[in-house]
Amino acid sequence: MPAAAGFRGPGRLDAFEADLRRLLADPSPAGRFSEHGPSTEAFVWGADAP
């Protein structure tokens, strides 16, 4: 199956990264982002001690 035009080729990854950085510069001019993961819960159970 042939690749879509412009999808592959030299420098394509660099072009993608540059486009992404331009897109993200507006919401975060400092270029810093963080991912907020879900909270972690621990459930501990076992038999009652005699």
Backbone hydrogen bonds, N-H to C=O, Kabsch-Sander energy under -0.5 kcal/mol:
donor,donor_aa,acceptor,acceptor_aa,energy
7,F,4,A,-2.1
8,R,4,A,-0.6
12,R,9,G,-1.9
15,A,11,G,-2.4
16,F,12,R,-2.5
17,E,13,L,-2.6
18,A,14,D,-2.3
19,D,15,A,-2.4
20,L,16,F,-2.6
21,R,17,E,-2.6
22,R,18,A,-2.1
23,L,19,D,-2.3
24,L,20,L,-2.4
25,A,21,R,-1.1
26,D,22,R,-0.6
26,D,23,L,-0.6
28,S,24,L,-1.5
31,G,28,S,-2.1
36,H,34,S,-0.5
37,G,35,E,-0.9
41,E,39,S,-0.5
44,V,42,A,-0.6
